[in-house]
């Protein structure tokens, strides 16, 4: 009898030559449940040391960087744990000393797109679909709500927050990604860039991330905490949030309340 396949580990981290490579691997679409978010946060904590100059985040799956946070973890009794991990993920990515680089492709949605937003540089494959579909579930993406209005013009940010998905070229034009590559060259390009960055002075890189990302971190996290508070008091308590999840899981159109 063939040996049973061992289940893949959803998050792996390999540190070599100053680069920490974090790989997301939860087939088919790297949907981020609470456990995977915890593992990602643990991996990021391992990267916060002076021997690491670059953190490279990527996906081991062909169809997606990440299709977002698990719908099942938006239900009332799991919501606080999920929001706590999302908040911690933002805190870590904003305050890490190494330069952070995301290599995204395919479905990069919701919580997956928020991870990319928090990185210093984002390389996108030309098959990337980038967006925040949460509004269709009677929710909103708190990290994106805290970050996007700072990084792009209000109406363009609102179009994304209201559920419009964009391709890699439009994401580049909006300043959300730093490079677009053919899908078959994404991994090599990201690896080459990571190695180039890791060749710089670790002292200078840490000083630069402190002067930029970490300098802005407190203000972004303050906005994120305000967004999460609104989410908890308004969204979580609503009939619409429950209906949005149920309709999604039952594959039907939602019926919203009249207020």
Rosetta blueprint (number, residue, H / E / L):
1 X L
2 X L
3 X L
4 X L
5 X L
6 X L
7 X L
8 X L
9 X L
10 X L
11 X E
12 X E
13 X E
14 X E
15 X E
16 X E
17 X L
18 X L
19 X E
20 X E
21 X E
22 X E
23 X E
24 X E
25 X L
26 X L
27 X L
28 X L
29 X L
30 X L
31 X L
32 X E
33 X L
34 X H
35 X H
36 X H
37 X H
38 X H
39 X H
40 X H
41 X H
42 X H
43 X H
44 X H
45 X H
46 X H
47 X H
48 X L
49 X L
50 X L
51 X L
52 X L
53 X L
54 X E
55 X E
56 X E
57 X E
58 X E
59 X E
60 X L
61 X L
62 X L
63 X L
64 X E
65 X E
66 X E
67 X L
68 X L
69 X E
70 X L
71 X H
72 X H
73 X H
74 X H
75 X L
76 X H
77 X H
78 X H
79 X H
80 X H
81 X H
82 X H
83 X H
84 X H
85 X H
86 X H
87 X H
88 X H
89 X H
90 X H
91 X H
92 X H
93 X H
94 X H
95 X H
96 X L
97 X L
98 X L
99 X E
100 X E
101 X E
102 X E
103 X E
104 X E
105 X L
106 X E
107 X E
108 X E
109 X E
110 X L
111 X H
112 X H
113 X H
114 X H
115 X H
116 X H
117 X H
118 X L
119 X L
120 X L
121 X E
122 X E
123 X E
124 X E
125 X E
126 X L
127 X L
128 X L
129 X E
130 X E
131 X E
132 X L
133 X H
134 X H
135 X H
136 X H
137 X H
138 X L
139 X L
140 X L
141 X L
142 X H
143 X H
144 X H
145 X H
146 X H
147 X H
148 X H
149 X H
150 X H
151 X H
152 X L
153 X L
154 X H
155 X H
156 X H
157 X H
158 X H
159 X H
160 X H
161 X H
162 X L
163 X L
164 X L
165 X L
166 X E
167 X E
168 X H
169 X H
170 X H
171 X H
172 X H
173 X H
174 X L
175 X L
176 X L
177 X L
178 X L
179 X E
180 X E
181 X E
182 X L
183 X H
184 X H
185 X H
186 X H
187 X H
188 X H
189 X H
190 X H
191 X H
192 X H
193 X H
194 X H
195 X H
196 X H
197 X H
198 X H
199 X L
200 X L
201 X L
202 X H
203 X H
204 X H
205 X H
206 X H
207 X H
208 X H
209 X H
210 X H
211 X H
212 X L
213 X H
214 X H
215 X H
216 X H
217 X H
218 X H
219 X H
220 X H
221 X H
222 X H
223 X H
224 X H
225 X H
226 X H
227 X H
228 X H
229 X H
230 X H
231 X H
232 X H
233 X H
234 X H
235 X H
236 X L
237 X L
238 X L
239 X H
240 X H
241 X H
242 X H
243 X H
244 X H
245 X H
246 X H
247 X H
248 X H
249 X H
250 X L
251 X L
252 X L
253 X L
254 X L
255 X L
256 X L
257 X L
258 X L
259 X L
